[in-house]
Amino acid sequence: ISELAPADLRGRYQGAFGITVSGAAFAAPLFGPGLLARFGTHLFWGSCFVVGVAVCAGHVAAAGPRRRHLTELRRGAVGARSAGAIAP
């Protein structure tokens, strides 16, 4: 996450990630049992499966652009360090 964020926004990116994970850890046990009891196991777990597949597809779709972005960032950082080492 910190590699994807601009240098001046890394703290915000890390904070947003932390809130997302903490929110999910809070919401799952709070709402999960009620939804399971109300809608039954097939619909509940089927919905979990559909959401999981959609998230997986999103990660797969974003993998190429994310990889290219990180490669460009790393090349820029290496080039900046090399240029700084050569300059007097």
C-alpha positions in Angstrom: 0.0 0.0 0.0 2.7 2.4 0.8 4.4 1.8 -2.5 1.3 2.6 -4.4 0.7 5.9 -2.5 2.3 9.2 -3.3 5.0 10.0 -0.8 2.9 12.8 0.8 -0.2 10.6 1.2 1.3 7.4 2.5 0.0 7.9 6.0 -3.5 8.4 4.7 -3.4 5.3 2.5 -2.2 3.2 5.5 -4.9 4.7 7.7 -7.6 4.0 5.2 -6.4 0.4 4.9 -6.3 0.0 8.6 -9.9 1.4 9.0 -11.1 -0.9 6.3 -9.7 -4.1 7.9 -10.8 -3.0 11.4 -14.3 -2.2 10.1 -14.6 -5.6 8.4 -13.4 -7.3 11.6 -16.0 -5.3 13.6 -19.0 -5.7 11.2 -18.6 -9.4 10.4 -19.4 -10.8 13.9 -22.0 -8.0 14.4 -24.1 -8.6 11.3 -23.1 -12.1 10.1 -25.1 -14.2 12.6 -28.3 -12.2 12.1 -28.0 -12.4 8.3 -27.2 -16.1 8.5 -30.3 -16.7 10.7 -32.6 -14.5 8.5 -31.6 -15.7 5.0 -30.3 -19.2 5.6 -27.0 -20.8 4.9 -27.3 -21.2 1.2 -28.1 -17.6 0.4 -25.6 -16.3 3.0 -22.6 -18.4 1.9 -23.6 -18.1 -1.8 -23.5 -14.3 -1.4 -20.1 -14.6 0.3 -18.9 -16.6 -2.6 -20.2 -14.1 -5.2 -18.6 -11.2 -3.4 -15.4 -13.1 -3.0 -15.3 -13.9 -6.8 -16.0 -10.3 -7.6 -13.2 -9.0 -5.4 -10.9 -11.6 -6.8 -11.8 -10.5 -10.4 -11.1 -6.9 -9.4 -7.7 -7.8 -8.1 -6.8 -9.8 -11.2 -8.0 -6.9 -13.4 -5.9 -4.4 -11.4 -2.8 -6.6 -11.2 -1.3 -5.6 -14.6 -1.7 -1.8 -14.2 -0.6 -2.0 -10.5 2.5 -3.9 -11.5 3.3 -1.4 -14.3 2.8 1.5 -11.9 5.1 0.0 -9.3 7.8 -0.7 -11.9 7.7 2.9 -13.1 7.9 4.2 -9.6 10.9 1.9 -8.8 12.7 2.9 -12.1 12.1 6.6 -11.2 13.5 6.1 -7.7 16.6 4.2 -9.0 17.2 6.9 -11.6 16.9 9.7 -9.0 19.4 7.9 -6.7 21.8 7.4 -9.6 21.5 11.0 -10.8 22.1 12.2 -7.2 25.2 10.0 -6.8 26.7 11.4 -10.0 26.0 15.0 -9.3 28.7 16.9 -7.3 
